[in-house]
Amino acid sequence: MTYCVAIKLDAGLVFLSDSRTNAGLDQISTFRKMIVYEKPGDRFMVLLSAGNLSISQSVREILQVEQIKDTENGEAVTIWNAKSMFDAVRVLGAAVRRVYERDAASLRQAGVEFNVSLIFGGQIRGEGMRLFQVYSPGNFIEATPETPYFQVGESKYGKPVLDRVITPATPLNEAAKCALVSMDSTLKSNLSVGLPLDMVVYEANRFQTDKVVCIDENNPYFQMLHGSWGQKLREVFDSIEDPVWDGAATDIPLMAALGRAKPLKKITTPDEKLI
């Protein structure tokens, strides 16, 4: 398993991935899930991958040379000359389909599903930032102001904090912190996701970044965030009043009068019916 998250904001983009691909009592494998494509002053793109490692590595290799043509005599489009991120992600989709055509049948005979999930985002000079999620057939969807982030891999543990915090107006550093909290929640709850982490933060219209960091178990900021988040959650939890069951005085009763719903019915004899 793995966990990758990418966030599109008014101010820029945040990308974060773990590096664990297999977890067991006697075997843990580490492979990076993030790759950065940067041509300063012209384009900046990041690819995150989850799913079958052999498939994702093949897609990344083929993407370097993959070309698409809209007409027989038209110019070949690659990720390095695409005029838009939409065209660049079309090239990525074509790379996924090429790997499928080459490997899917053999994988199926071996009982292995063709499974790869990708996040691809960045900015090409002449247009704004864009962020896409790409599926196994090579099709894709784009992030919107209503859904400004994508996750692939083991996403459920890190989703709640993103839903509560992230909006397009969220500042970059705050979004980076939120992504790390999301990752920390996933690390806490699932051993199939593990350190080290790769993080990239991109500021809009820069077409390059130096905000690239690898985070391991000795990283002081991540150690602080891990301890503080757990402590603050406990403090908030302890500050919430316990439910009252015995009729004691409270301004916030749990056993309150119902509206349209009816109380749960107890079955007390073999002859009683639920309905």
Stockholm file with secondary structure:
# STOCKHOLM 1.0

chainA/1-275         MTYCVAIKLDAGLVFLSDSRTNAGLDQISTFRKMIVYEKPGDRFMVLLSAGNLSISQSVREILQVEQIKDTENGEAVTIWNAKSMFDAVRVLGAAVRRVYERDAASLRQAGVEFNVSLIFGGQIRGEGMRLFQVYSPGNFIEATPETPYFQVGESKYGKPVLDRVITPATPLNEAAKCALVSMDSTLKSNLSVGLPLDMVVYEANRFQTDKVVCIDENNPYFQMLHGSWGQKLREVFDSIEDPVWDGAATDIPLMAALGRAKPLKKITTPDEKLI
#=GR chainA/1-275 SS CCEEEEEECSSEEEEEECCEEEECSSCEEECCCEEEEEETTTEEEEEEEEECHHHHHHHHHHHTTCCBCSSTTSCCBCTTTCSSHHHHHHHHHHHHHHHHHHHHHHHHHTTCCCCEEEEEEEEETTSCCEEEEECTTSCEEECCSSSCEEEEESCTTTHHHHHHHCCTTSCHHHHHHHHHHHHHHHHHHCTTSCSCEEEEEEETTCSCCCCEEEECTTCHHHHHHHHHHHHHHHHHHHHSCCCCCSCCCCSSCSSCCCSSCCCCCCCCSTTCCCC
#=GC SS_cons         CCEEEEEECSSEEEEEECCEEEECSSCEEECCCEEEEEETTTEEEEEEEEECHHHHHHHHHHHTTCCBCSSTTSCCBCTTTCSSHHHHHHHHHHHHHHHHHHHHHHHHHTTCCCCEEEEEEEEETTSCCEEEEECTTSCEEECCSSSCEEEEESCTTTHHHHHHHCCTTSCHHHHHHHHHHHHHHHHHHCTTSCSCEEEEEEETTCSCCCCEEEECTTCHHHHHHHHHHHHHHHHHHHHSCCCCCSCCCCSSCSSCCCSSCCCCCCCCSTTCCCC
//
